[in-house]
């Protein structure tokens, strides 16, 4: 990389060589994408969300392609933190990647347990993303991220991870995302990740049944990119000091720049990798080209620079 272009990204106390990461749920639990992308060359690899115990996920079918996007209801299937640490993480670390672990749970206590299990993870795990956009059985299966109070309780509980920084991943399916983002930050999150999927439903006109085995699901992909840009901008305007990771429909370098202008310090690439597993590497290269073409010297020249 040219000395005249500094793409260093700072997310709270975490310093990354560039702002492009994978998004949780789209890059597997380990080194699955290493045959397509130099994982060490990315800002970081955010793995699929992990729970304290193994979880089988939702019934099939789990994925349905939509106009400019994808509807999914995988159900957070995962092997559990203990198995991930032993079986998946070593191969990922061997690639030289910086790793962000993602955790979820049905209860505050299960989040706390998952966080505590990661306290002894190797230093290559640079942060923990707390996925708050999952059902809360303590509140009739509402998402934690739908409540500022519940969000704060979970973020506080995940302090069990120790000194490793936490990022709170939030849902756009709320009335006031800013209030919830502020609650997460005030409770100890170093950053907020905006956004998770938008709730959706697809029906088969012939069978009159839902396209997914669990009925509805989460919409991702290019279709939700403007929603992500708006969410990042709203939170940045309300809390200019907040560190934000932007995610949602990133398919090209210009999408990265949009999220940075809105106030993000880094981005994650998700659904694009299903169509092209090399997408993260391509987007990073194109971002470098875009910055040189537009005479951008430092990533910080773009962050929050919307006019």
Secondary structure, DSSP 8 states (H G I E B T S, - for coil): --TT-B--EEETTEEESSSEEE-TTSS-SSSGGGGTS-GGGSSBEE---B-SS-B----S--EEEETTEEEE-----B--HHHIIIIIHHHHHHTT--EEEEE--SSHHHHHHHHHHTTT--TTEEEEEEE--SEEGGGTTEEGGG-HHHHHHHHHHGGGGTTSEEEEE--S-SS-HHHHHHHHHHTT-SEEEE---EEE--B-TTT-SBSBTTB-EEEESGGGHHHHHHHHHHHHHH-TT--EEEESS--SHHHHHHHHHHT-SEEEE-THHHH-TTHHHHHHHHHHHHHHHTT--BGGGTTT---
